[in-house]
Amino acid sequence: MTAGLAADRPEVLRAAPPPGAADPAGAEAADGADGADGAADFALAAWREDGAWSLAPLPPCTAGHLPDLLRALRQLPADAGALGLVSLADSTFLLVRVGGGETRLLVADPEAAEGTALGREAVDALVDAGADLAPEDDPWLGDLGLLADLGLEPAALRSLCEDDEAYPDELLGVLAEHLGLGPAYEAALDAT
């Protein structure tokens, strides 16, 4: 994936090629989605349409590589973009927000994310866009403000990223609950 720096915000990436366009990073889309590379435990999509939230599991083939995940999220009928909630290798989570030609990412633990193809690609995209990879200072990488307009302040998201006692599904459950998606999250998780 080619990531371009968006003004002075390294956590905001330029949009990937539109669905159907040639994307060299997507050429290996099947690799890593079968568990052989510590693939995502699950990937869920949340979006608002006509003011109402929807949440559903994404097919496993979309959670192997970042271009596939971005493509799947962009195809949703969202009013203001879509949100991807991804558990990586039972050790960390990835949040992805697409909309308005931007891609915003947050990796809760970049070191743990490196154990998956999707996690490596997310970390690489953020670093390529200018994010500072300094796990000793901050255990996360990306945009802590990516949900601020939805009522989840950066400090609250930071505390989820810093929680090294809970599993990613539990942390994403807290996030979903805050967004008013608690029961839908549990149902979607059961469907994966």
C-alpha positions as CSV (number, residue, x, y, z in Angstrom):
1,M,0.0,0.0,0.0
2,T,1.3,3.4,-0.8
3,A,0.6,5.8,2.0
4,G,0.9,9.5,1.6
5,L,1.4,12.0,4.4
6,A,-1.7,14.0,4.9
7,A,-0.7,17.5,5.8
8,D,0.8,17.4,9.3
9,R,-1.1,14.3,10.5
10,P,0.9,11.1,10.0
11,E,-1.9,8.9,11.3
12,V,-4.2,10.0,8.4
13,L,-3.3,8.2,5.2
14,R,-4.4,9.0,1.7
15,A,-7.0,6.8,0.2
16,A,-5.9,3.5,-1.3
17,P,-6.9,2.8,-4.9
18,P,-10.6,2.5,-5.4
19,P,-12.2,-1.0,-5.5
20,G,-11.2,-2.8,-8.7
21,A,-8.2,-0.6,-9.4
22,A,-4.8,-2.3,-9.6
23,D,-3.2,-2.5,-6.2
24,P,0.2,-4.3,-6.0
25,A,-0.1,-4.7,-2.2
26,G,-3.4,-6.6,-2.7
27,A,-1.9,-9.2,-5.1
28,E,-1.3,-11.6,-2.2
29,A,-4.7,-11.2,-0.7
30,A,-5.1,-14.8,0.2
31,D,-1.8,-15.0,2.1
32,G,-2.1,-14.5,5.9
33,A,-5.9,-14.9,6.0
34,D,-5.7,-18.6,6.8
35,G,-4.1,-18.4,10.2
36,A,-0.7,-19.4,8.9
37,D,0.8,-16.0,9.6
38,G,-1.1,-15.3,12.8
39,A,-4.0,-13.8,11.0
40,A,-6.7,-11.6,12.6
41,D,-8.8,-13.4,15.1
42,F,-11.8,-11.5,13.8
43,A,-12.7,-8.3,11.9
44,L,-15.9,-6.5,12.4
45,A,-17.3,-3.5,10.5
46,A,-19.4,-0.8,12.1
47,W,-21.1,2.0,10.1
48,R,-24.0,4.4,10.4
49,E,-26.7,4.5,7.8
50,D,-29.6,6.9,8.1
51,G,-28.4,7.7,11.6
52,A,-28.6,4.1,12.8
53,W,-25.5,2.0,13.7
54,S,-24.9,-1.4,12.1
55,L,-22.2,-3.9,13.0
56,A,-21.3,-7.1,11.2
57,P,-18.4,-9.5,10.9
58,L,-16.2,-9.2,7.8
59,P,-15.3,-12.3,5.8
60,P,-11.9,-13.7,6.9
61,C,-10.5,-13.1,3.5
62,T,-10.7,-9.3,4.1
63,A,-8.7,-9.5,7.3
64,G,-5.4,-10.9,5.8
65,H,-4.1,-7.7,4.3
66,L,-4.7,-4.0,4.8
67,P,-5.8,-3.2,1.2
68,D,-8.4,-5.9,1.4
69,L,-9.7,-4.6,4.7
70,L,-9.8,-1.0,3.4
71,R,-11.6,-2.1,0.3
72,A,-14.3,-4.0,2.3
73,L,-14.9,-1.0,4.6
74,R,-15.2,1.5,1.7
75,Q,-17.9,-0.6,0.1
76,L,-20.3,-0.2,3.1
77,P,-23.3,2.1,2.7
78,A,-22.1,4.4,5.5
79,D,-23.2,8.0,6.0
80,A,-19.8,9.2,7.2
81,G,-17.3,6.4,6.6
82,A,-16.9,3.0,8.3
83,L,-15.0,1.7,11.3
84,G,-13.1,-1.6,11.3
85,L,-12.5,-3.3,14.7
86,V,-9.9,-6.1,14.4
87,S,-8.4,-8.4,16.9
88,L,-4.9,-9.5,16.0
89,A,-3.3,-12.8,17.2
90,D,-5.1,-12.6,20.6
91,S,-2.7,-9.9,21.7
92,T,-3.6,-6.5,20.3
93,F,-6.2,-4.7,18.2
94,L,-6.4,-2.5,15.2
95,L,-8.9,0.2,14.6
96,V,-9.4,1.5,11.0
97,R,-11.6,4.4,10.0
98,V,-12.3,5.1,6.3
99,G,-14.3,8.0,4.9
100,G,-14.0,11.2,3.0
101,G,-10.9,10.0,1.1
102,E,-9.0,9.4,4.3
103,T,-7.8,6.3,6.1
104,R,-7.1,6.6,9.8
105,L,-5.4,3.8,11.8
106,L,-4.6,3.0,15.4
107,V,-2.6,-0.1,16.4
108,A,-2.9,-0.7,20.1
109,D,0.5,-2.5,20.4
110,P,2.7,-2.3,17.3
111,E,5.2,-4.8,18.6
112,A,2.5,-7.5,19.0
113,A,0.9,-6.5,15.7
114,E,4.1,-7.3,13.9
115,G,3.2,-11.0,14.3
116,T,0.5,-10.7,11.7
117,A,0.5,-9.7,8.0
118,L,-2.3,-7.2,8.6
119,G,-0.6,-5.8,11.7
120,R,2.7,-5.4,9.9
121,E,1.0,-3.7,7.0
122,A,-0.8,-1.3,9.3
123,V,2.4,-0.5,11.2
124,D,4.3,0.0,8.0
125,A,1.7,2.3,6.5
126,L,1.7,4.5,9.7
127,V,5.5,4.6,9.7
128,D,5.7,5.3,6.0
129,A,3.2,8.2,6.6
130,G,5.5,9.7,9.2
131,A,4.3,8.2,12.5
132,D,7.0,7.8,15.1
133,L,7.5,4.2,16.2
134,A,8.6,4.6,19.8
135,P,7.0,1.8,21.8
136,E,9.0,2.6,25.0
137,D,7.2,6.0,25.1
138,D,3.8,5.1,23.8
139,P,2.6,1.5,23.5
140,W,0.3,2.4,20.5
141,L,0.8,3.8,17.1
142,G,-1.6,6.0,15.2
143,D,-4.5,8.3,15.8
144,L,-5.9,8.3,19.3
145,G,-8.5,10.9,18.2
146,L,-10.0,8.7,15.4
147,L,-13.3,8.3,17.5
148,A,-13.4,11.7,19.2
149,D,-16.3,12.9,17.0
150,L,-18.2,9.8,18.1
151,G,-17.8,10.6,21.8
152,L,-14.7,8.5,22.6
153,E,-12.0,11.0,23.7
154,P,-8.3,10.3,23.0
155,A,-7.6,9.7,26.8
156,A,-10.2,7.0,26.9
157,L,-8.8,5.3,23.8
158,R,-5.3,5.6,25.2
159,S,-6.4,3.8,28.3
160,L,-7.7,0.9,26.2
161,C,-4.4,0.8,24.3
162,E,-2.5,0.8,27.6
163,D,-4.5,-2.1,29.2
164,D,-2.2,-5.1,28.9
165,E,-4.4,-7.3,31.2
166,A,-7.5,-7.6,28.9
167,Y,-7.7,-9.5,25.7
168,P,-8.4,-7.6,22.4
169,D,-12.0,-8.9,22.2
170,E,-12.7,-7.5,25.7
171,L,-11.1,-4.1,24.9
172,L,-13.0,-3.8,21.6
173,G,-16.2,-4.8,23.5
174,V,-15.6,-1.8,25.8
175,L,-15.2,0.4,22.8
176,A,-18.3,-1.0,21.2
177,E,-20.3,-0.5,24.4
178,H,-19.2,3.1,24.5
179,L,-20.4,3.6,20.9
180,G,-23.8,2.0,21.8
181,L,-23.0,-1.2,20.0
182,G,-22.7,-3.6,23.0
183,P,-25.4,-6.2,22.1
184,A,-24.6,-5.9,18.4
185,Y,-20.9,-6.5,19.1
186,E,-21.6,-9.6,21.1
187,A,-23.9,-10.9,18.4
188,A,-21.4,-10.2,15.7
189,L,-18.6,-11.8,17.7
190,D,-20.8,-14.9,18.2
191,A,-21.2,-15.1,14.4
192,T,-17.5,-15.1,13.7
